[in-house]
Amino acid sequence: MKKLLFLVIALTALILAACGSQDEESTETGTSNETNESNEVNLYTARHYDVDDELYAKFEEETGIKVNVIKGEADELLERIKREGDATQADLFLTADAGRLHRAKADDLLQPVSSDILDEQVPANFQDSDQMWYGLTKRARVILYNKETVQPEELSTYEALTEEEWKGRVLIRSSENVYNQSLLASFIEINGEEATKEWAAGLVANFARDPEGGDRDQAKAIAAGIGDVAIMNTYYFGQMLNSEDPEEVKVAEGLGIFFPNQDTTGTHINVSGAGVVKASENQENAVKLLEFLSAPEAQETFASANYEYPVNPNVEPNELLTSWGEFKEQDIQLSILGENNSKAILISNEVGWK
């Protein structure tokens, strides 16, 4: 009997030891997986700037979190995230223009983020109303003019560019570009659809040529004598002034910059921004990267290296941007740029803005 009892006790001890060993293995495996997850963030970005890569490296250095960067065009990346579904590796989607960010939200690809740090560093009008995305850099869509043929006193508003004196003198890229769609979307919010349609029709009537090329190409067309004024984003002008291409510098030096609508509704602004992907497995790290990119140091770097205005209200623009002067901004919530996008496209089509 004693021998039987001893065998039972010994067998029980062996079973308990084996279970304990398995629990330890399970715990160790779990810790290993958590470490892998907590040490990386997968960024799908439509921005292709060296300064961005420098900031990701700085984030890795400070946090120990590896940033895996996948670059592409915005629409391609959005389609990839859709196609990958719940199996996507994407944690954070970063792109230019609030209109594109709204597309990601409308396609149910993003998740809301709650962060006191982001709310402190990114003003409410530069983030999605449902906290699906946050602006990281800001740019203004302004009027660039030929300093030899136009005096700044001749300029006033976007609306004034539809007047007879500007017939055959206005340059702007295609309405298929999201920057112009967002410009129209802001006018719809401020002035209404009918007034926006009248403005778009008047602008088309004053085109110096059919729209072609990007913003830089509009500046080059001014230098070539094709037109006298162009609507383009401020950061392109800053890039041209500091280009390694002497021809681009020469073109930019012949241009003046004008912020329209200072006595009325303000100059149109837009953002580059990012949102946490709905299927992300590294949400916490994605938020940390967002917080890092909107913090003062990163904001100063964006401004000095890429000539973008900081969204963080505690950061001043760099010397070049400051030299252009302060300006009044449109007072709208930027989410509306995406919400009005389809109306803007419809108006463009109706007035023949190619």
matplotlib code that plots the C-alpha trace (Angstrom):
import matplotlib.pyplot as plt

x = [0.0, 2.8, 4.6, 1.4, 0.9, 4.5, 4.1, 0.9, 2.7, 5.7, 3.6, 1.6, 4.8, 6.1, 2.8, 2.9, 6.5, 5.7, 2.8, 4.9, 7.6, 4.9, 3.6, 7.1, 7.6, 4.2, 5.1, 8.5, 6.9, 4.3, 7.0, 9.0, 6.0, 5.1, 8.7, 8.6, 5.3, 6.4, 9.7, 8.4, 5.9, 5.0, 4.6, 2.9, 3.8, 3.1, 5.8, 9.2, 11.4, 14.9, 13.9, 11.2, 13.7, 16.0, 13.1, 12.2, 15.9, 15.8, 12.6, 14.2, 17.2, 15.1, 12.6, 14.2, 11.1, 12.0, 10.2, 9.6, 8.9, 6.9, 6.7, 4.3, 1.7, -1.2, -4.0, -1.8, -1.1, -4.8, -5.7, -2.9, -4.3, -7.8, -6.5, -4.5, -7.5, -7.1, -3.8, -2.2, 1.1, 0.3, 0.1, 0.2, -0.8, 0.8, 0.0, -0.4, -3.7, -6.7, -8.8, -6.7, -6.8, -10.6, -10.6, -8.8, -11.4, -14.4, -13.0, -13.0, -9.3, -8.5, -9.3, -9.9, -7.0, -7.2, -4.1, -3.8, -0.3, -1.7, -4.5, -2.0, 0.4, -2.2, -4.9, -8.5, -9.0, -5.9, -7.2, -10.1, -13.3, -13.5, -9.8, -9.2, -6.2, -3.9, -2.1, 1.7, 2.8, 1.0, 1.2, -0.7, -2.0, -1.0, -0.5, 2.9, 3.5, 6.0, 7.8, 8.5, 4.9, 2.8, 2.9, 1.6, -0.8, -2.7, -3.4, -6.1, -8.2, -8.7, -11.9, -10.2, -8.3, -11.6, -11.7, -11.1, -7.7, -6.3, -7.7, -5.1, -2.7, -3.6, -1.7, -2.8, -2.5, -5.3, -8.5, -7.7, -5.0, -6.3, -4.7, -7.1, -10.0, -9.4, -9.1, -12.6, -13.9, -12.8, -14.7, -17.8, -17.7, -17.1, -19.0, -21.5, -21.7, -23.1, -20.5, -17.8, -19.0, -19.0, -15.5, -14.2, -15.9, -14.3, -10.9, -11.1, -12.0, -8.8, -6.4, -3.2, -3.2, -4.8, -3.6, -0.5, 2.3, 2.7, 3.1, 6.7, 5.7, 3.3, 6.2, 8.4, 5.6, 5.6, 9.3, 8.7, 6.2, 3.2, 1.3, 1.8, 0.3, 0.0, -1.7, 0.6, 1.7, 4.2, 6.6, 7.2, 8.3, 10.6, 12.1, 12.7, 14.5, 16.8, 17.1, 20.4, 19.2, 20.3, 17.6, 14.9, 16.5, 16.6, 12.9, 11.9, 14.0, 11.9, 8.7, 6.9, 4.6, 1.2, -1.2, -4.8, -8.0, -6.3, -9.1, -11.9, -11.9, -8.2, -5.7, -6.4, -4.3, -3.9, -1.9, 0.2, -1.0, -1.4, -3.9, -3.6, -4.7, -7.8, -6.1, -2.9, -1.2, 1.1, -1.4, 0.6, 3.8, 1.9, 0.5, 4.0, 5.3, 2.5, 3.2, 6.9, 6.3, 4.0, 6.4, 8.5, 11.8, 10.3, 8.1, 11.2, 12.9, 10.0, 9.9, 13.7, 14.3, 11.1, 9.7, 6.5, 4.7, 4.5, 1.1, 2.3, 1.3, 4.4, 6.8, 7.7, 8.2, 11.8, 13.5, 12.5, 8.8, 8.9, 10.3, 7.2, 5.2, 2.3, -1.0, -4.7, -5.7, -9.1, -11.0, -12.5, -12.2, -10.0, -12.1, -14.5, -12.0, -12.6, -16.3, -16.8, -14.4, -17.0, -18.9, -15.6, -14.9, -18.4, -18.0, -14.7, -16.3, -19.2, -17.1, -14.6, -11.6, -9.6]
y = [0.0, 2.4, 1.5, 2.3, 5.6, 6.5, 5.7, 7.9, 10.8, 10.5, 10.3, 13.4, 15.3, 14.4, 15.5, 18.8, 19.4, 18.8, 21.2, 23.8, 23.4, 23.8, 27.0, 28.4, 27.7, 29.3, 32.3, 32.7, 32.4, 35.0, 37.4, 36.9, 37.7, 40.8, 41.9, 41.5, 43.4, 46.2, 46.8, 47.7, 49.8, 49.4, 52.6, 52.9, 56.4, 58.4, 61.0, 60.5, 63.0, 62.4, 64.4, 61.9, 59.0, 61.1, 61.5, 57.8, 57.0, 59.5, 57.9, 54.4, 55.8, 57.4, 54.6, 51.4, 50.8, 49.8, 51.7, 49.5, 51.9, 51.0, 53.8, 54.2, 56.5, 57.3, 55.6, 52.5, 52.2, 52.5, 49.8, 47.6, 48.0, 47.2, 44.1, 42.9, 43.2, 42.0, 40.4, 43.8, 44.6, 48.3, 50.1, 53.7, 55.4, 58.7, 60.9, 64.5, 66.2, 65.9, 64.7, 61.6, 61.0, 61.3, 58.6, 56.2, 57.0, 56.6, 53.2, 52.1, 51.6, 53.7, 53.5, 56.4, 57.4, 59.0, 60.8, 63.8, 64.4, 64.6, 66.8, 69.2, 69.1, 69.2, 71.8, 70.5, 71.9, 70.0, 66.6, 64.5, 65.3, 61.6, 61.5, 59.0, 61.0, 63.9, 66.6, 66.6, 69.4, 72.3, 74.1, 77.1, 77.2, 80.6, 82.8, 83.0, 85.9, 87.1, 90.0, 91.7, 91.7, 91.8, 94.1, 92.6, 95.5, 94.1, 90.9, 90.5, 87.3, 84.0, 85.3, 88.3, 85.9, 85.4, 89.1, 90.2, 91.6, 88.1, 86.5, 84.3, 84.8, 82.1, 78.8, 75.9, 72.1, 69.7, 69.4, 65.7, 66.6, 66.4, 69.7, 71.5, 69.3, 70.3, 74.0, 73.8, 71.8, 74.6, 77.2, 75.0, 75.1, 78.9, 80.2, 77.5, 75.3, 77.8, 80.5, 77.9, 76.8, 80.4, 80.9, 77.7, 78.6, 82.1, 80.6, 78.2, 81.1, 82.9, 79.9, 80.7, 77.0, 73.7, 72.4, 70.2, 69.2, 69.7, 72.8, 73.4, 73.2, 76.1, 78.2, 77.2, 78.2, 81.7, 81.9, 80.8, 83.7, 81.4, 83.0, 85.6, 84.0, 80.5, 78.8, 76.5, 75.2, 77.1, 74.2, 73.7, 77.4, 76.8, 73.7, 75.5, 78.4, 75.9, 73.4, 71.9, 72.6, 76.2, 76.5, 75.9, 78.5, 81.0, 80.4, 80.8, 83.9, 85.6, 84.9, 86.7, 85.0, 86.4, 85.1, 85.8, 86.7, 88.3, 90.7, 88.2, 84.4, 83.7, 81.7, 78.0, 75.6, 71.8, 69.2, 66.1, 63.7, 60.1, 57.7, 54.4, 51.5, 49.7, 46.2, 47.4, 44.9, 47.7, 50.5, 51.7, 52.1, 53.8, 56.4, 56.9, 57.6, 60.1, 61.8, 62.0, 63.5, 66.2, 67.1, 70.3, 68.8, 66.9, 69.9, 72.2, 69.6, 69.4, 73.2, 73.7, 70.8, 70.7, 74.2, 73.1, 75.0, 73.3, 72.2, 72.4, 75.9, 76.0, 75.8, 78.7, 78.4, 78.5, 81.7, 81.4, 80.9, 83.6, 86.0, 85.5, 87.1, 86.1, 85.3, 84.7, 81.1, 79.8, 79.0, 75.6, 72.1, 70.2, 67.1, 69.0, 68.9, 65.2, 65.4, 67.9, 66.1, 64.5, 67.8, 69.5, 66.9, 67.3, 71.1, 70.7, 68.4, 70.7, 73.8, 72.0, 72.2, 69.3]
z = [0.0, 0.9, -2.3, -4.3, -2.5, -3.2, -6.9, -7.1, -5.5, -7.7, -10.9, -9.8, -9.2, -12.7, -14.3, -12.4, -13.4, -17.0, -16.9, -15.3, -17.9, -20.7, -19.0, -18.8, -22.5, -23.3, -21.2, -22.9, -26.3, -25.5, -24.2, -27.4, -29.6, -27.6, -28.0, -31.8, -32.0, -29.7, -31.5, -35.0, -36.9, -40.6, -42.4, -45.8, -47.1, -50.2, -49.2, -50.8, -49.1, -47.6, -44.5, -43.7, -43.7, -41.4, -39.0, -39.0, -38.2, -35.3, -34.0, -34.1, -32.2, -29.5, -29.0, -30.2, -32.4, -36.0, -38.7, -41.8, -44.7, -47.7, -50.3, -53.2, -54.7, -52.4, -54.4, -55.0, -51.3, -50.4, -52.9, -51.4, -47.9, -49.2, -51.0, -48.0, -45.7, -42.2, -43.2, -44.0, -42.4, -42.6, -39.2, -40.3, -43.6, -44.5, -47.5, -48.7, -48.8, -46.5, -49.4, -49.7, -46.0, -46.2, -48.9, -46.5, -43.8, -46.2, -47.3, -43.6, -43.6, -40.5, -36.8, -34.3, -32.1, -28.6, -27.6, -25.3, -26.8, -30.4, -29.3, -27.8, -30.7, -33.6, -33.6, -34.0, -37.5, -38.7, -37.6, -38.6, -36.8, -35.7, -34.9, -37.8, -39.0, -37.9, -40.0, -39.7, -42.1, -43.6, -46.9, -48.5, -52.1, -53.2, -56.2, -57.8, -60.2, -62.8, -61.0, -64.4, -65.7, -62.5, -59.5, -56.2, -55.9, -58.9, -56.9, -54.2, -54.2, -55.9, -57.2, -58.9, -61.2, -63.1, -64.1, -67.7, -67.0, -66.4, -69.6, -71.1, -68.2, -65.5, -65.1, -62.9, -63.1, -63.9, -61.9, -61.6, -59.1, -55.5, -54.5, -56.9, -55.8, -52.2, -53.2, -54.8, -51.8, -49.5, -51.7, -51.6, -47.8, -47.7, -50.6, -51.6, -54.7, -57.1, -56.4, -56.6, -60.0, -61.3, -60.0, -61.7, -65.0, -64.8, -64.1, -67.0, -69.3, -68.3, -68.7, -70.5, -71.8, -71.1, -67.7, -67.9, -65.6, -61.8, -59.7, -60.7, -64.4, -63.8, -62.5, -65.4, -67.8, -66.2, -66.9, -70.5, -71.0, -71.4, -68.5, -65.8, -62.6, -61.3, -58.4, -56.6, -53.2, -51.1, -50.4, -54.2, -54.3, -51.4, -53.0, -56.2, -54.5, -52.9, -55.7, -56.9, -60.4, -61.3, -63.8, -61.2, -58.9, -61.8, -62.5, -58.8, -58.3, -61.1, -59.2, -56.4, -53.8, -52.9, -50.2, -51.6, -49.7, -46.7, -46.3, -46.8, -46.3, -46.0, -48.1, -48.7, -46.7, -46.7, -44.9, -45.1, -42.5, -41.3, -39.8, -37.9, -40.2, -38.9, -39.1, -37.5, -35.1, -33.7, -32.9, -29.9, -31.9, -34.7, -32.3, -30.9, -34.3, -34.9, -31.6, -32.5, -36.0, -34.5, -31.7, -31.9, -33.0, -36.0, -36.9, -37.0, -39.3, -41.7, -42.0, -42.5, -44.9, -46.9, -46.6, -45.1, -42.3, -38.9, -37.7, -34.1, -32.9, -30.6, -33.6, -35.8, -39.6, -40.8, -41.9, -45.6, -44.8, -42.2, -44.9, -46.9, -44.1, -41.9, -43.6, -42.7, -43.2, -44.3, -41.1, -41.8, -40.5, -43.0, -42.9, -45.1, -48.0, -48.3, -47.7, -50.5, -52.9, -55.1, -55.5, -56.4, -59.1, -60.5, -60.7, -62.5, -65.1, -65.6, -66.4, -68.6, -66.3, -67.7]

ax = plt.figure().add_subplot(projection="3d")
ax.plot(x, y, z, "-o")
ax.set_aspect("equal")
plt.show()
